[in-house]
Amino acid sequence: MRSRDCFADGTVVISGAAQLPMSTRLPDYSLANLASRVAHEAVADAGLDPADIESTLLGLAPSALAGVDRPEYWIADGLPAPKSLRGRVHTAAASGLSALRLAAAQVAAGKARHVLVVAVDLADEASALARMVWQLLDPLTERSLPVNGITMAAIQATGFMASTGCSEEDLALVPVKNRANGCRNPFAQLRAAVTVDDVMASAVLAHPIKLLDGSPRTSGGAAVVVSNRAALPASAATVAIAGLASRAGTYPMGARMVAANSSYVDGADLRAAAARAYRAAGIGDPLAELDFAEIYASFGVIELISAGALGLAGSASAVTMLREGHFGPEGSMPVNPSGGATCGNPISATGLIRVIEATEQLRGSAGDRQLSSARSCVVAAVGGAFQLQEVAVLRA
Amino acid sequence: VPSSVHITGMGVATASIPNYPMEELIADALDRALAMSALELSALDGIVASGNDGDEGLLSPLLRAEAAGAAGREYLYMTGGYCQAVAAAASIVASGLSARVAVIGWGTGVPVVDENETMSADPFFLRPVGATPAQMRRLRARALGYEEGGDCEKSATSARQDAAVSLILASGEPARGVVTLTDWRSGFRPYLPAPDDLDPASWRREILPQPFDGFDLADVEEPGLSQWMQSAVGLVACLSTLRDKGAASPRWFVEEVGPLGQSMTALALECVS
């Protein structure tokens, strides 16, 4: 039996990637058109013919977002190889990265040489976003409270501030960094820099979360081709999937904010998932051995919790690393050089967009946002209210 | 990479609505599968779940995951048929990403989301004419019945029960009497099949080797369950038959799901008694 480190030999690679510039609305596209566009572009980017695709996976968050129940039946027709559709993965905002994990498993198991992963969202397709978020919650213990995506982040932020001693201004440094990065990303939805003063002066949504702390409502699409390296020409521009892991922490929020389990505030579930992915990839010291990170974080506090849990701050705190500029594009550990979800957050696709941004960096094709050193990285995504963590380690 | 994956345990739990919470059904099905495998929950390193998130008015991939034993484990949720999730789990085990995985499916007989039926139709072609999944299944059953003389009423069975199903998949050496999953294949046809391509048998011929030797849903149909859970419960019945009688050469179990049967997954099962 091959062990978890079967990904460490570079057999499973990303061979193609495509995304569209994100926007609040993409009025020229239906959900099916959007999926078709990015899927065909990713296959072309891999230098493959549609007939080469032996499996297709969709990463789609709740049906309520699409306004269509089981949207896979609608989307399939326009895909490059519709008969190869093997199913839809749904783990909320982690859907794209979860689907990538299954694609990698199919390639590693020898069930397909090339697997296409597609993730799309049209933010204005459904009017029920708030209701969908409400569905995250336990109907007996949580729904009676005024909880939504913003107030959940506020609970997380107050807990994080209490445990680390950081300030609201510290939290504001995350969107300031990310919005500056987004100015160099042609796919970003928000491409204007902001200052700490701008963030602090923006409307308080739920203390301490302010309008500019969070990600926008976004439409967008992404697609990636996962291949067996042996099935590609030697000249193909590939990125190796060196480690993968996930971990569910599905207890109610309150049960994850106590002494025995404080993963909602300290990211313990993400830390455990990362440990598995790092072990598979042979990473012992992530701060020393990785060059950058693309982390799904819909609010600044989530980026800080995640960076610490992923070991990107070493023995220092993530807040200290951020204050000292280490997480900036010129720092020792750039975090979200694309601008991250702060600059565009199509929920189904956001995890896969992190993979694509990492892939472009590792290929050296990230344009104005290209880092000076990009040979290996970690990608992470969160599903629901910190209920599922997905981690991938990628190498050039 | 191993060529096969073993099914070491299985469990089914059903209840007439609304006597039993879905979480209890899920936990019962998992407990039974673990007991048959002589395993504790701690022996599992992954959970693959199968369900339809629109049916229950919940973000069921995450809210039901705790009952499915996912906390602290690798987790994946698939929205297609149950066998599609089994195929996904088989790839995960065969790849070495996980060594022991429970595949847990659940379905409610009475979807609680009001708009679910109309949401299930293509917004451009089918929703304007009021098509729903149940109506589409009946239309197809009528067409097949007209052409083949089949039993339309049986094909149009409506849902009345909640159900949960669990299988335990594992790598390693097979023990006698354990069913081995030697292959898994899927096929999909785009949204609107041509009028002359409504017969699932034609689709089966495309994705399966010939001659076909296996079970199909007609052998194991359980009146009262949703179409969603028919294949899951049917698969367990098929596995029980194989364990009792054995089959030295693979027999295929075929699942067909989707409003128009667009998605088909086939599992090759073998058991040397």
Interface residues (C-beta under 8 A of the other chain):
Chain A: M1 R2 S3 R4 C6 S30 S55 L60 P62 S63 A64 G67 V68 D69 R70 E72 Y73 W74 A76 D77 P82 K83 S84 L85 R86 G87 R88 V89 H90 T91 A92 S98 R101 L102 A104 A105 Q106 V107 A108 A109 G110 K111 M132 Q135 L136 L137 D138 P139 L244 A245 S246 R247 A248 G249 T250 Y251 D269 A272 G383 G384 A385 Q387 L388
Chain B: V1 P2 I47 N52 D53 G54 G57 L58 L59 P61 L62 L63 A65 E66 A70 A71 G72 R73 E74 Y75 L76 Y77 M78 T79 G80 Q84 A85 A87 A88 A90 S91 I92 A94 S95 G96 L97 A99 N116 M119 S120 D122 P123 F124 S171 G172 W184 S186 G187 F188 R189 P190 Y191 L192 E206 G258 P259 L260 Q262 S263
